[in-house]
Amino acid sequence: MEPRSSRFRTGDPTGTKGYCYRRLECRGARIPELVLHRHRAFDLAASTAERAIALEPNLAFAYSALAFALVYSKPAEALAAAQKGIRLDPLMSGLYAFPEGLAYAYMGQCDKAIPALKSYIAYLNIIPGRLYLVACYVELGRDREAHAEAAEVMRMSPQFSLAAQKQMSPLKGPLKERFFGDMAKAGLK
């Protein structure tokens, strides 16, 4: 089997030589690449994911892509897409749990966001999952757990900058200020 990084680079995260990807590409649609998210092309990512779903309605990754594309603007729709992806591919549920957790958090349901974010962190232990977990803990008044997660972020990345994360975040308005304020309350700088 190829190394994981080359599978993602070639558009084959499953390692099955792109069964669904190639079939979708032949029909003229491709799963949205992460580059669309990096360039904040969320509308294009969402329309591409919707087209992929229309062509292949049982492709869990397409629902995940749709969830990631919609989570910042339409969290309720993103939640439904993430949950559909989880139902279709339970083995990848940890990955699909990130947009699910974000959607719950953005809708003010941090108690439901925490298990989803923990599932994501168990699957892929990277800083963004922990940041939103910190914010949810602060929102619920669970300061000890928030400080523990903030300490873990600093352990993982000693050069961590909350200001840089805030600048890169696609969140806007008062929700962005609230969540990043929560992160600062937990001790992140």
VMD Tcl script that draws the C-alpha trace (Angstrom):
set ca {
  {0.00 0.00 0.00}
  {1.20 3.51 -0.79}
  {2.14 5.92 2.01}
  {-0.86 7.88 3.26}
  {0.42 11.24 2.00}
  {0.74 10.03 -1.59}
  {-2.78 8.58 -1.51}
  {-4.17 11.99 -0.56}
  {-2.01 13.78 -3.10}
  {-3.33 11.57 -5.89}
  {-6.92 12.01 -4.75}
  {-7.24 8.52 -3.32}
  {-7.60 8.73 0.49}
  {-9.07 5.24 0.68}
  {-6.11 3.53 -0.97}
  {-8.44 1.72 -3.40}
  {-6.99 3.36 -6.50}
  {-9.70 5.98 -6.72}
  {-12.76 3.84 -7.42}
  {-15.25 6.60 -6.73}
  {-12.98 9.50 -7.64}
  {-12.23 8.23 -11.12}
  {-15.84 7.35 -11.75}
  {-16.87 10.86 -10.73}
  {-14.09 12.48 -12.74}
  {-15.23 10.60 -15.83}
  {-18.66 12.12 -15.39}
  {-17.16 15.59 -15.17}
  {-17.28 16.22 -11.41}
  {-14.56 16.02 -8.80}
  {-14.68 16.02 -5.03}
  {-13.75 19.50 -3.78}
  {-10.08 19.69 -2.92}
  {-8.92 21.17 0.36}
  {-7.43 24.01 -1.67}
  {-10.94 25.38 -2.16}
  {-11.22 25.69 1.60}
  {-7.79 27.27 1.94}
  {-8.76 29.91 -0.60}
  {-12.13 30.44 1.06}
  {-14.00 29.27 -2.03}
  {-16.74 27.75 0.11}
  {-19.54 28.34 -2.40}
  {-17.58 26.62 -5.16}
  {-16.69 23.75 -2.79}
  {-20.35 23.36 -1.80}
  {-21.61 23.35 -5.39}
  {-18.93 20.83 -6.38}
  {-19.85 18.59 -3.44}
  {-23.55 18.85 -4.31}
  {-22.77 17.85 -7.88}
  {-20.73 14.88 -6.66}
  {-23.62 13.84 -4.40}
  {-26.04 14.07 -7.32}
  {-23.77 11.77 -9.33}
  {-22.91 9.40 -6.48}
  {-25.49 9.69 -3.65}
  {-23.78 7.10 -1.43}
  {-20.32 8.69 -1.43}
  {-19.68 9.61 2.19}
  {-16.68 11.79 1.39}
  {-18.85 14.05 -0.76}
  {-21.16 14.66 2.22}
  {-18.12 15.42 4.35}
  {-16.87 17.90 1.76}
  {-20.31 19.52 1.71}
  {-20.30 19.73 5.51}
  {-16.88 21.41 5.54}
  {-18.01 23.87 2.86}
  {-21.25 24.83 4.62}
  {-20.22 24.81 8.28}
  {-19.25 28.50 8.42}
  {-22.37 29.82 6.71}
  {-25.12 27.22 7.18}
  {-24.30 25.09 10.23}
  {-27.66 23.26 10.31}
  {-27.21 22.05 6.73}
  {-23.56 21.20 7.45}
  {-24.63 19.13 10.45}
  {-27.08 17.14 8.34}
  {-24.40 16.51 5.67}
  {-21.80 15.45 8.26}
  {-24.22 13.06 9.93}
  {-25.15 11.55 6.56}
  {-21.45 11.03 5.82}
  {-21.00 9.34 9.20}
  {-23.95 7.02 8.51}
  {-22.59 6.11 5.08}
  {-19.03 5.46 6.24}
  {-18.79 4.80 9.99}
  {-15.10 3.87 9.70}
  {-14.30 7.48 8.80}
  {-16.68 8.96 11.37}
  {-13.79 10.52 13.28}
  {-12.89 12.67 10.29}
  {-16.48 13.66 9.59}
  {-16.94 14.56 13.26}
  {-15.07 17.86 12.86}
  {-17.71 19.69 10.82}
  {-20.35 18.04 13.01}
  {-18.69 19.45 16.14}
  {-18.24 22.88 14.58}
  {-21.86 22.98 13.47}
  {-23.08 22.14 16.97}
  {-20.74 24.76 18.46}
  {-21.84 27.45 16.00}
  {-25.48 26.69 16.80}
  {-24.75 27.14 20.53}
  {-24.96 23.43 21.41}
  {-21.49 23.01 22.91}
  {-22.63 20.05 25.02}
  {-23.23 18.13 21.76}
  {-20.12 19.55 20.09}
  {-17.71 18.17 22.71}
  {-18.20 14.43 21.96}
  {-17.89 15.10 18.21}
  {-14.72 17.15 18.66}
  {-13.24 14.49 20.95}
  {-13.99 11.88 18.30}
  {-12.22 14.03 15.72}
  {-9.19 14.51 17.98}
  {-9.01 10.76 18.59}
  {-9.01 10.25 14.82}
  {-6.72 13.14 13.85}
  {-4.90 14.87 16.70}
  {-4.37 18.36 15.31}
  {-4.74 21.82 16.81}
  {-8.00 23.09 15.22}
  {-10.05 20.36 16.89}
  {-8.52 21.21 20.24}
  {-9.13 24.95 19.79}
  {-12.86 24.50 19.36}
  {-12.90 22.00 22.21}
  {-11.28 24.69 24.41}
  {-13.95 27.21 23.36}
  {-16.76 24.75 24.08}
  {-15.39 23.93 27.53}
  {-15.21 27.65 28.37}
  {-18.75 28.19 27.04}
  {-19.99 25.47 29.40}
  {-17.98 26.76 32.38}
  {-15.67 23.74 32.44}
  {-12.55 25.80 33.02}
  {-10.28 23.02 34.28}
  {-10.81 20.99 31.11}
  {-10.41 24.11 28.96}
  {-7.05 24.89 30.59}
  {-5.92 21.28 30.13}
  {-6.75 21.39 26.41}
  {-5.06 24.81 26.07}
  {-1.94 23.35 27.71}
  {-2.04 20.47 25.22}
  {-2.21 22.97 22.33}
  {0.86 24.73 23.70}
  {2.65 21.39 24.16}
  {1.88 20.41 20.57}
  {2.96 23.80 19.19}
  {5.12 25.89 21.55}
  {5.10 28.75 19.01}
  {1.29 28.78 18.87}
  {-0.27 32.19 18.24}
  {-3.96 32.77 18.92}
  {-3.77 36.02 16.96}
  {-2.52 34.15 13.87}
  {-5.26 31.52 14.25}
  {-7.86 34.27 14.57}
  {-6.58 35.96 11.43}
  {-6.74 32.68 9.46}
  {-10.18 31.68 10.73}
  {-13.05 31.83 8.24}
  {-15.44 32.69 11.09}
  {-16.85 36.21 11.04}
  {-18.60 38.62 13.35}
  {-19.53 38.24 17.00}
  {-19.23 34.43 16.94}
  {-15.57 34.72 15.96}
  {-14.92 37.23 18.74}
  {-16.74 35.07 21.29}
  {-14.94 31.83 20.42}
  {-11.50 33.40 20.26}
  {-12.25 35.27 23.48}
  {-13.10 31.90 25.06}
  {-9.79 30.50 23.83}
  {-7.95 33.44 25.37}
  {-9.79 32.89 28.69}
  {-8.38 29.37 28.75}
  {-4.86 30.77 28.57}
  {-4.04 30.67 24.88}
  {-2.02 33.61 23.62}
}
mol new
graphics top color blue
foreach p $ca { graphics top sphere $p radius 0.5 }
foreach p [lrange $ca 0 end-1] q [lrange $ca 1 end] { graphics top cylinder $p $q radius 0.2 }
display resetview
